[in-house]
């Protein structure tokens, strides 16, 4: 992969992980029902902002790089963009259907877990599409976490004298950590690639 594509792709990926990781952290915070306020909220927002800034800096750096792309390269990028949009649309449609079905059968407590499974599955084709192996781990971990939350975790847990909605907290913070870790991995992968190129030069 050319460095311009690598920088831009990694930057976009990190921003996605930052935003959606922070949204999942918000789900975890809901499960805490006020415990740790406002420190947990501030910590989640801080992590998200730092990652977004890093992602933006990578995209900005890519804009300064050579933009020469062969005809085959341009065609490949267009195909990747199209397939990515298709995966994203399919994910959104499935999430919408899942929410509607859960509401219809009066099982709204299943919605976060089902969404996490759909999000996890959507990483699998992206791993092949972008040739980023860590996405396979991200997808599998999200699905496993969701299944554990749905099947094993009790509805509530007492933390001292404070009641916590365990499934929401575990799923929310767990998904956030997985996505944030994926973003960090993308950043480290790019830095390693840069060092390798520098050593070869």
N, C-alpha and C positions, 0 to 999 in steps of 0.2 A: 504494500500500500504506500502511495506517495505521501510525503510528510504533510502536505497541505490537507489531503483527505484525512489523514490520521489525526491531525490537530483539530480539524473542524468536527469530525465524527466523535472524537473523544470529548470535546467540549460540549457538544449537544447531549451526548450520553450522560455526562456528569450533571448537567443541568436537569435532565429528566430524573435522574436518581435523587438529586437534591430535593426537587419539588415534591415528587411523589413519596419520597422517604419522609419528608416533613409532614405531609398529609397523613401518612400512616401513623406517625408519632402523635398526631392530633387524635387519632382513634384511640391510641393507647392512653393518652391523657384523659379522654372521656371516661375510660374504664377506671381511672384512679379516683374519680368523683371528688375532686378537690384536693386530694393528698399531694403534697409537694408543691402546691401553687405558691408563687409563680415561677419557682426555680426550674422545674421540669420543662415548662413551656418555653422559658427563655433559653434554656440549653438547646432544645430542639430547633428553635428559630435560629439560634447562633450557628449551629452546625449547617443548617440549610443555606443560610446566607453565605457562609464561607465557601461552601461547595459551588453555589451559583456564581460567585465572584471568580472562582478558579476556572469554571467552565467558560465563562464569558472571556476571560483572559486568553484561553486557548483558541477560541474562535477568532478573537481579535488578532492573535499572533498568526493564525492561518491566512488572514486577509493580506498579510505582508509578504506571503510566499508566492513563488511563481505559480501562475494560473494556466500554464500550458498543459492541455489535456489532449491526448490523441482521440481520433474519432471513435475507436473501440472503447477507450476509457470513458468518454462522454456517454456512450451508449450504455456501458455497464453501470455508471452512476445513475442514469435515468431509470434503468431497470431496478436497481436497488431502492431508489426513492419510491417507485411505484409499488413494489412488493411491501416495503415498510408501511406505506399508507394502507394497503390492503389488510395487513396484520393488525394495524392500529384500529381500523374501522371494524374488523371482525371482533376485536376485543371489546370495543365500545358497545357493539350490538349485543354480544353475549352477556355483558354486564347488565345492560338494560333489560334483557329477557330474564336474567336471573333475579333481578330485583322485583320485576313484575310477578314472576312465579312465586317467589317467597312471600310477597304481599298477598297474593291470591290465596295461598294455603295457610296464611296467618302464621308464618314462621320467619318473621323479620329478624330474629336473632341469628339466623343462619347467613344473612346477607354479607357481613364482613368476611366470613370464612370462604364463602363461595366466590366472592370477588377476588380474594387472595389466590385462590386456585386458578381462576381464569387469568389473572395477571401472571402467575407463575408459568402457566402453559404458554402464554404469548411470548415468553423469553426464548423458548426452544427453537422456533423457526428463526428468530432474530439471531441466535447464536450461529446458525448455519449461514444466514444471509450476510452478516457482517464479519464472519470468521472470527468471532470472539468467544473462546471456549468458556470463559467465566460465566457467560450467560446461561450455559447449561446448568451450572451449579446454582446460580441465582434462581432459575426456574424450579429446579427440584427442591431446593430449600424452602421456597415460598409455599409450594404445594404440600410438603411434609409438615411444615409449621401449621398450615391451615387445617390439615387433617387431624393433627394432634389436638389442636384447639377445639375442633368440632366434636371429636370423639372421646377425649380423655379429660380435659381440663374442667374442673367444677365451675358452676355458674358464678359463685362468689367466694372470696377468700378474706379472712379477717387479718388485717395488718395492724397489730396492736388493738386499738378500739375502733379502727377505721375499716369499713367494708369496701372492698375493691371488686369490680367486675372483672374477674380473672381472664375470661376469654378475650375481651376487648383489649385489656392491657397487654397480655402476652402476644396476641396477634399484632396489635398496632406497633408496639415497640420492637417486636421481633422482625416484622416486615421492614420497619424503618432501618434497623441495623443492617439487614441483608442488603437493602438498596443502597444505603450509604457506603457500606463496605464494597459493593460492586463499583460505585463511583470512584472510590479510593483506588481500587484495583485498576480501573481504566487509566487513572492518572499515573500510577506507578508503572504500568505497562508502557505508557508513552515515554516516560522518563528513561526507562530501561532501553527502549528502542533508540532514543537519542544518544545515550551513552555508547551503545553498540556501534552506531554510525560514526560517532566521533572517534572511537578507537580504531575503526577501519580506515578513517582518513589519516 
